[in-house]
């Protein structure tokens, strides 16, 4: 038994609707798709305009462009599809007035009942406006530190050295420490034995720094020659000498590890002692018996007879 659909559905009315409101609904969503894609294309082209010729590092302008580009794409996507949905509902004959009123009331309820969420959004806006940090920076905030992978108006996503991902609400970041803003710095305290000539040791450290800065593998990472700041402290078992490198952002740890390696190898080759903690027992003026000094140390007491 066949069904006469012309009796079930008013085909002419459906065709008229498709040619009028239905066509407009389709055009609305197609237009929204085009606007979203166009906004994405423009923001990505702007990001590329700020790129330099060094793919290994990102300068501040690159980081800021990448961060703002992602935020603008997300906001544009939400706004365009939201407006397109409202326009489509209106074409379908649905009164959007009560919907808009309900959204307004819901916004007030959220404003009063979710103050922490509002705080997160406001903090996120200040992060972007003040350019406190960008995607690609290494920061410490909210009790954790790591590489910034994503910034939204609500939260910041960090990934630490172990690969753990931390999602921190922007309102929870009271104080933020940006470790890679414009340039970075590697500071190292090196302890040598008291018997060493500190002037000679500082000269050796300067030579190691110049050699490292001249290495093609590390030259582009180092923006200023090694600074030997001098004697920093007289520790219990060592004279502490402080040195400092200024590097490209994110490169201070790479340069620091290589500098430590070269210091250890050079000190070993030149016989410069890097002391480790040890205990010296003072025996006083006791005279030896038959040419032999008998020493008894009480374990844990640190006394000698």
Secondary structure as GFF3:
##gff-version 3
##sequence-region A 1 305
A	DSSP	alpha_helix	5	8	.	.	.	ID=ss1
A	DSSP	alpha_helix	11	17	.	.	.	ID=ss2
A	DSSP	pi_helix	18	22	.	.	.	ID=ss3
A	DSSP	alpha_helix	23	49	.	.	.	ID=ss4
A	DSSP	alpha_helix	60	91	.	.	.	ID=ss5
A	DSSP	alpha_helix	97	113	.	.	.	ID=ss6
A	DSSP	alpha_helix	115	129	.	.	.	ID=ss7
A	DSSP	beta_strand	138	141	.	.	.	ID=ss8
A	DSSP	beta_strand	144	151	.	.	.	ID=ss9
A	DSSP	beta_strand	155	159	.	.	.	ID=ss10
A	DSSP	beta_strand	165	169	.	.	.	ID=ss11
A	DSSP	three_ten_helix	170	172	.	.	.	ID=ss12
A	DSSP	beta_strand	177	178	.	.	.	ID=ss13
A	DSSP	beta_strand	184	192	.	.	.	ID=ss14
A	DSSP	alpha_helix	198	213	.	.	.	ID=ss15
A	DSSP	alpha_helix	216	219	.	.	.	ID=ss16
A	DSSP	beta_strand	222	234	.	.	.	ID=ss17
A	DSSP	beta_strand	239	247	.	.	.	ID=ss18
A	DSSP	alpha_helix	252	270	.	.	.	ID=ss19
A	DSSP	beta_strand	297	298	.	.	.	ID=ss20
A	DSSP	beta_strand	303	304	.	.	.	ID=ss21
###
